[in-house]
Amino acid sequence: MEDIYRISASIPKGTILAATKDLCYDWSLIAYLYRIGYLSLDCTNDHDYILSEIHNHDTLAPQGYEYLDLELIKYRLLKRVQF
């Protein structure tokens, strides 16, 4: 829950986050993101933010994104870099 509160406090309400397929089936995550931050997940399109689990072994952010240092426990949040 701590991660949900930190994520919700860091990005605008109504934001759609790109996410991994596994997260799009995590119904409690989906419910809490919407209930607390009015945030939604989308697994099929690119968005300004990407949410993934920390144990996902990709250490490099996708091109055009950077990791946000929110001191999350279970998740990683990336934001599209504006040029």
C-alpha positions in Angstrom: 0.0 0.0 0.0 2.9 2.4 0.7 4.0 2.1 -2.9 0.4 3.0 -4.1 0.3 6.1 -1.9 3.8 7.2 -3.2 2.9 6.7 -6.8 -0.5 8.4 -6.4 1.1 11.4 -4.8 3.8 11.7 -7.5 1.7 11.7 -10.7 -1.5 13.6 -11.8 -4.9 12.1 -11.1 -6.4 10.5 -14.2 -3.1 9.4 -15.6 -2.9 6.1 -17.5 0.3 4.1 -16.8 1.8 1.6 -19.3 2.4 -1.6 -17.4 3.6 -5.2 -17.8 1.0 -7.9 -18.6 1.4 -9.4 -15.2 0.4 -6.1 -13.5 -2.7 -5.7 -15.7 -4.0 -8.9 -14.1 -3.3 -7.8 -10.6 -6.8 -6.8 -9.7 -6.0 -5.5 -6.2 -3.3 -3.2 -7.6 -5.7 -2.0 -10.3 -8.4 -1.3 -7.7 -6.1 0.5 -5.2 -4.4 2.6 -7.9 -7.9 3.8 -9.0 -9.3 4.2 -5.6 -6.4 6.1 -4.1 -5.0 8.0 -7.1 -7.6 7.7 -9.9 -4.9 6.0 -12.0 -5.4 3.3 -14.6 -3.1 0.7 -16.2 -2.8 -0.1 -19.9 -0.8 -3.0 -21.2 -1.1 -2.4 -24.9 -0.1 1.3 -25.6 2.8 3.6 -24.7 2.1 6.3 -22.1 4.1 9.0 -20.2 4.6 6.6 -17.3 5.5 2.9 -17.1 4.9 0.8 -14.0 6.8 -2.5 -13.5 7.8 -4.7 -10.6 11.2 -4.3 -9.1 12.1 -8.0 -9.6 11.7 -7.5 -13.3 15.3 -7.9 -14.4 15.5 -5.1 -16.9 18.1 -2.8 -15.4 18.0 -0.2 -18.3 15.1 2.1 -18.7 13.5 1.9 -22.2 14.8 4.7 -24.5 13.1 8.0 -23.8 12.2 7.1 -20.1 13.9 7.6 -16.8 13.4 6.0 -13.4 11.7 8.1 -10.7 13.3 7.8 -7.3 10.3 7.3 -5.1 11.9 4.7 -2.8 9.2 2.2 -3.8 9.3 -1.3 -2.3 7.7 -3.5 -4.9 7.4 -1.4 -8.0 9.4 0.8 -10.3 8.0 3.9 -12.0 9.4 5.4 -15.1 8.6 8.7 -16.7 8.9 9.7 -20.3 11.7 12.3 -20.8 10.6 15.5 -22.4 13.0 17.0 -24.9 
